[in-house]
Amino acid sequence: METLIVYPDSKEQLDTIKAFMKALKISFEEAKTPYDSEFVDKILEGDKDIIAGRTKKIKPDDVWK
């Protein structure tokens, strides 16, 4: 057997996929992330900013100023 990981773009797609799998009697499990999706999006955006060079360096001595 193989494991499939699906990334639906909307709640509607997710509901459709679940209904399809239930209709075909395919077992599945849902894994919930403990993180808020907005938080994850901000972290991913920050990673993109770092890669693109859109960062500001701060000297350690200036952190508390």
N, CA, C and O atoms as CSV, one atom per row, in Angstrom:
chain,resi,resn,atom,element,x,y,z
A,1,MET,N,N,0.821,-1.188,0.000
A,1,MET,CA,C,0.000,0.000,0.000
A,1,MET,C,C,0.860,1.245,0.000
A,1,MET,O,O,2.019,1.216,0.415
A,2,GLU,N,N,0.293,2.318,-0.461
A,2,GLU,CA,C,0.965,3.614,-0.476
A,2,GLU,C,C,0.199,4.591,0.405
A,2,GLU,O,O,-0.984,4.405,0.692
A,3,THR,N,N,0.891,5.614,0.816
A,3,THR,CA,C,0.267,6.685,1.574
A,3,THR,C,C,0.231,7.924,0.695
A,3,THR,O,O,1.230,8.290,0.075
A,4,LEU,N,N,-0.925,8.564,0.648
A,4,LEU,CA,C,-1.084,9.788,-0.125
A,4,LEU,C,C,-1.254,10.958,0.835
A,4,LEU,O,O,-1.979,10.864,1.824
A,5,ILE,N,N,-0.590,12.039,0.536
A,5,ILE,CA,C,-0.770,13.267,1.307
A,5,ILE,C,C,-1.413,14.277,0.377
A,5,ILE,O,O,-0.878,14.574,-0.692
A,6,VAL,N,N,-2.556,14.806,0.779
A,6,VAL,CA,C,-3.351,15.690,-0.068
A,6,VAL,C,C,-3.336,17.088,0.527
A,6,VAL,O,O,-3.436,17.251,1.743
A,7,TYR,N,N,-3.211,18.104,-0.335
A,7,TYR,CA,C,-3.193,19.497,0.106
A,7,TYR,C,C,-4.339,20.260,-0.560
A,7,TYR,O,O,-4.120,20.935,-1.566
A,8,PRO,N,N,-5.540,20.167,-0.025
A,8,PRO,CA,C,-6.648,20.927,-0.615
A,8,PRO,C,C,-6.455,22.424,-0.396
A,8,PRO,O,O,-5.880,22.850,0.606
A,9,ASP,N,N,-6.946,23.214,-1.349
A,9,ASP,CA,C,-6.804,24.666,-1.283
A,9,ASP,C,C,-7.943,25.353,-0.541
A,9,ASP,O,O,-7.841,26.529,-0.193
A,10,SER,N,N,-9.017,24.627,-0.299
A,10,SER,CA,C,-10.160,25.248,0.364
A,10,SER,C,C,-10.911,24.212,1.189
A,10,SER,O,O,-10.692,23.008,1.058
A,11,LYS,N,N,-11.791,24.704,2.035
A,11,LYS,CA,C,-12.633,23.817,2.854
A,11,LYS,C,C,-13.536,22.989,1.948
A,11,LYS,O,O,-13.806,21.823,2.236
A,12,GLU,N,N,-14.003,23.586,0.854
A,12,GLU,CA,C,-14.869,22.880,-0.086
A,12,GLU,C,C,-14.134,21.679,-0.693
A,12,GLU,O,O,-14.695,20.588,-0.792
A,13,GLN,N,N,-12.892,21.886,-1.094
A,13,GLN,CA,C,-12.108,20.778,-1.651
A,13,GLN,C,C,-11.899,19.685,-0.602
A,13,GLN,O,O,-12.014,18.497,-0.905
A,14,LEU,N,N,-11.597,20.085,0.610
A,14,LEU,CA,C,-11.397,19.120,1.687
A,14,LEU,C,C,-12.654,18.289,1.919
A,14,LEU,O,O,-12.581,17.065,2.029
A,15,ASP,N,N,-13.800,18.949,1.993
A,15,ASP,CA,C,-15.060,18.238,2.203
A,15,ASP,C,C,-15.360,17.280,1.053
A,15,ASP,O,O,-15.859,16.176,1.276
A,16,THR,N,N,-15.058,17.701,-0.178
A,16,THR,CA,C,-15.290,16.857,-1.349
A,16,THR,C,C,-14.395,15.630,-1.318
A,16,THR,O,O,-14.845,14.521,-1.605
A,17,ILE,N,N,-13.137,15.825,-0.974
A,17,ILE,CA,C,-12.198,14.696,-0.897
A,17,ILE,C,C,-12.646,13.707,0.179
A,17,ILE,O,O,-12.618,12.497,-0.044
A,18,LYS,N,N,-13.054,14.207,1.330
A,18,LYS,CA,C,-13.531,13.335,2.403
A,18,LYS,C,C,-14.758,12.539,1.961
A,18,LYS,O,O,-14.844,11.336,2.207
A,19,ALA,N,N,-15.701,13.211,1.312
A,19,ALA,CA,C,-16.914,12.534,0.851
A,19,ALA,C,C,-16.580,11.457,-0.183
A,19,ALA,O,O,-17.150,10.366,-0.159
A,20,PHE,N,N,-15.662,11.769,-1.082
A,20,PHE,CA,C,-15.238,10.816,-2.114
A,20,PHE,C,C,-14.615,9.575,-1.470
A,20,PHE,O,O,-14.937,8.446,-1.841
A,21,MET,N,N,-13.731,9.792,-0.514
A,21,MET,CA,C,-13.066,8.665,0.136
A,21,MET,C,C,-14.040,7.833,0.959
A,21,MET,O,O,-13.934,6.607,0.994
A,22,LYS,N,N,-14.978,8.484,1.614
A,22,LYS,CA,C,-15.997,7.745,2.365
A,22,LYS,C,C,-16.872,6.921,1.424
A,22,LYS,O,O,-17.221,5.783,1.737
A,23,ALA,N,N,-17.228,7.495,0.268
A,23,ALA,CA,C,-18.070,6.789,-0.698
A,23,ALA,C,C,-17.372,5.536,-1.225
A,23,ALA,O,O,-18.025,4.525,-1.482
A,24,LEU,N,N,-16.054,5.597,-1.387
A,24,LEU,CA,C,-15.294,4.439,-1.866
A,24,LEU,C,C,-14.808,3.547,-0.731
A,24,LEU,O,O,-14.092,2.571,-0.958
A,25,LYS,N,N,-15.203,3.889,0.493
A,25,LYS,CA,C,-14.821,3.135,1.692
A,25,LYS,C,C,-13.302,3.041,1.831
A,25,LYS,O,O,-12.755,1.988,2.157
A,26,ILE,N,N,-12.640,4.163,1.577
A,26,ILE,CA,C,-11.195,4.270,1.757
A,26,ILE,C,C,-10.952,4.865,3.135
A,26,ILE,O,O,-11.453,5.945,3.451
A,27,SER,N,N,-10.184,4.159,3.952
A,27,SER,CA,C,-9.928,4.674,5.298
A,27,SER,C,C,-8.918,5.818,5.227
A,27,SER,O,O,-8.014,5.811,4.391
A,28,PHE,N,N,-9.082,6.785,6.101
A,28,PHE,CA,C,-8.166,7.919,6.166
A,28,PHE,C,C,-8.167,8.470,7.578
A,28,PHE,O,O,-9.070,8.208,8.373
A,29,GLU,N,N,-7.143,9.230,7.863
A,29,GLU,CA,C,-7.068,9.888,9.163
A,29,GLU,C,C,-6.699,11.348,8.945
A,29,GLU,O,O,-6.041,11.703,7.967
A,30,GLU,N,N,-7.131,12.172,9.865
A,30,GLU,CA,C,-6.859,13.592,9.780
A,30,GLU,C,C,-5.785,13.950,10.810
A,30,GLU,O,O,-5.864,13.549,11.971
A,31,ALA,N,N,-4.810,14.689,10.377
A,31,ALA,CA,C,-3.772,15.176,11.285
A,31,ALA,C,C,-3.925,16.681,11.404
A,31,ALA,O,O,-3.853,17.402,10.408
A,32,LYS,N,N,-4.134,17.142,12.597
A,32,LYS,CA,C,-4.293,18.572,12.848
A,32,LYS,C,C,-2.970,19.131,13.332
A,32,LYS,O,O,-2.267,18.488,14.111
A,33,THR,N,N,-2.633,20.313,12.879
A,33,THR,CA,C,-1.428,20.971,13.336
A,33,THR,C,C,-1.746,21.768,14.597
A,33,THR,O,O,-2.826,22.349,14.698
A,34,PRO,N,N,-0.836,21.805,15.548
A,34,PRO,CA,C,-1.106,22.569,16.774
A,34,PRO,C,C,-0.943,24.072,16.574
A,34,PRO,O,O,-1.191,24.848,17.496
A,35,TYR,N,N,-0.524,24.492,15.372
A,35,TYR,CA,C,-0.260,25.894,15.111
A,35,TYR,C,C,-1.400,26.549,14.327
A,35,TYR,O,O,-2.024,25.923,13.470
A,36,ASP,N,N,-1.650,27.799,14.633
A,36,ASP,CA,C,-2.635,28.594,13.915
A,36,ASP,C,C,-2.127,28.830,12.490
A,36,ASP,O,O,-0.948,29.129,12.297
A,37,SER,N,N,-2.994,28.700,11.504
A,37,SER,CA,C,-2.577,28.834,10.109
A,37,SER,C,C,-2.028,30.232,9.804
A,37,SER,O,O,-1.126,30.365,8.978
A,38,GLU,N,N,-2.551,31.267,10.450
A,38,GLU,CA,C,-2.024,32.623,10.252
A,38,GLU,C,C,-0.589,32.717,10.735
A,38,GLU,O,O,0.246,33.352,10.090
A,39,PHE,N,N,-0.296,32.092,11.862
A,39,PHE,CA,C,1.053,32.078,12.413
A,39,PHE,C,C,2.010,31.370,11.458
A,39,PHE,O,O,3.107,31.863,11.196
A,40,VAL,N,N,1.603,30.237,10.949
A,40,VAL,CA,C,2.433,29.474,10.013
A,40,VAL,C,C,2.696,30.303,8.755
A,40,VAL,O,O,3.818,30.326,8.249
A,41,ASP,N,N,1.670,30.981,8.252
A,41,ASP,CA,C,1.833,31.818,7.061
A,41,ASP,C,C,2.858,32.937,7.298
A,41,ASP,O,O,3.667,33.238,6.420
A,42,LYS,N,N,2.819,33.550,8.487
A,42,LYS,CA,C,3.773,34.612,8.810
A,42,LYS,C,C,5.199,34.077,8.864
A,42,LYS,O,O,6.126,34.730,8.386
A,43,ILE,N,N,5.376,32.902,9.440
A,43,ILE,CA,C,6.701,32.296,9.520
A,43,ILE,C,C,7.219,31.978,8.123
A,43,ILE,O,O,8.383,32.240,7.822
A,44,LEU,N,N,6.375,31.419,7.274
A,44,LEU,CA,C,6.778,31.091,5.910
A,44,LEU,C,C,7.107,32.356,5.109
A,44,LEU,O,O,8.035,32.357,4.300
A,45,GLU,N,N,6.353,33.417,5.334
A,45,GLU,CA,C,6.623,34.691,4.662
A,45,GLU,C,C,7.975,35.248,5.122
A,45,GLU,O,O,8.732,35.799,4.322
A,46,GLY,N,N,8.268,35.098,6.413
A,46,GLY,CA,C,9.559,35.531,6.933
A,46,GLY,C,C,10.710,34.757,6.300
A,46,GLY,O,O,11.754,35.332,5.992
A,47,ASP,N,N,10.520,33.460,6.109
A,47,ASP,CA,C,11.542,32.652,5.437
A,47,ASP,C,C,11.784,33.143,4.016
A,47,ASP,O,O,12.926,33.209,3.563
A,48,LYS,N,N,10.708,33.488,3.314
A,48,LYS,CA,C,10.839,34.003,1.948
A,48,LYS,C,C,11.583,35.340,1.954
A,48,LYS,O,O,12.401,35.598,1.070
A,49,ASP,N,N,11.303,36.192,2.949
A,49,ASP,CA,C,11.991,37.482,3.055
A,49,ASP,C,C,13.490,37.291,3.266
A,49,ASP,O,O,14.302,38.011,2.685
A,50,ILE,N,N,13.846,36.332,4.086
A,50,ILE,CA,C,15.266,36.060,4.339
A,50,ILE,C,C,15.946,35.601,3.058
A,50,ILE,O,O,17.032,36.078,2.727
A,51,ILE,N,N,15.322,34.687,2.340
A,51,ILE,CA,C,15.891,34.178,1.090
A,51,ILE,C,C,16.038,35.302,0.068
A,51,ILE,O,O,17.028,35.354,-0.662
A,52,ALA,N,N,15.053,36.203,0.014
A,52,ALA,CA,C,15.074,37.302,-0.956
A,52,ALA,C,C,15.982,38.453,-0.509
A,52,ALA,O,O,16.198,39.398,-1.268
A,53,GLY,N,N,16.511,38.381,0.711
A,53,GLY,CA,C,17.405,39.429,1.192
A,53,GLY,C,C,16.693,40.634,1.763
A,53,GLY,O,O,17.310,41.685,1.934
A,54,ARG,N,N,15.419,40.513,2.060
A,54,ARG,CA,C,14.657,41.630,2.631
A,54,ARG,C,C,14.712,41.559,4.164
A,54,ARG,O,O,13.699,41.332,4.826
A,55,THR,N,N,15.908,41.756,4.704
A,55,THR,CA,C,16.071,41.695,6.152
A,55,THR,C,C,16.860,42.907,6.626
A,55,THR,O,O,17.487,43.605,5.829
A,56,LYS,N,N,16.822,43.141,7.901
A,56,LYS,CA,C,17.583,44.227,8.498
A,56,LYS,C,C,18.431,43.623,9.610
A,56,LYS,O,O,17.908,42.985,10.524
A,57,LYS,N,N,19.745,43.829,9.526
A,57,LYS,CA,C,20.643,43.296,10.545
A,57,LYS,C,C,20.709,44.266,11.712
A,57,LYS,O,O,20.803,45.480,11.526
A,58,ILE,N,N,20.659,43.721,12.904
A,58,ILE,CA,C,20.754,44.516,14.126
A,58,ILE,C,C,21.939,43.982,14.928
A,58,ILE,O,O,22.066,42.777,15.145
A,59,LYS,N,N,22.799,44.895,15.360
A,59,LYS,CA,C,23.932,44.501,16.188
A,59,LYS,C,C,23.414,44.055,17.547
A,59,LYS,O,O,22.479,44.660,18.072
A,60,PRO,N,N,23.994,43.019,18.125
A,60,PRO,CA,C,23.525,42.544,19.436
A,60,PRO,C,C,23.507,43.628,20.507
A,60,PRO,O,O,22.638,43.622,21.379
A,61,ASP,N,N,24.463,44.561,20.448
A,61,ASP,CA,C,24.500,45.627,21.443
A,61,ASP,C,C,23.340,46.605,21.292
A,61,ASP,O,O,22.991,47.300,22.245
A,62,ASP,N,N,22.736,46.666,20.099
A,62,ASP,CA,C,21.654,47.608,19.821
A,62,ASP,C,C,20.268,47.024,20.050
A,62,ASP,O,O,19.270,47.718,19.857
A,63,VAL,N,N,20.191,45.779,20.452
A,63,VAL,CA,C,18.884,45.118,20.613
A,63,VAL,C,C,18.034,45.831,21.660
A,63,VAL,O,O,16.823,45.966,21.482
A,64,TRP,N,N,18.645,46.284,22.736
A,64,TRP,CA,C,17.888,46.874,23.841
A,64,TRP,C,C,17.755,48.379,23.734
A,64,TRP,O,O,17.244,49.012,24.658
A,65,LYS,N,N,18.192,48.963,22.651
A,65,LYS,CA,C,18.103,50.421,22.496
A,65,LYS,C,C,16.810,50.828,21.852
A,65,LYS,O,O,16.571,52.017,21.647
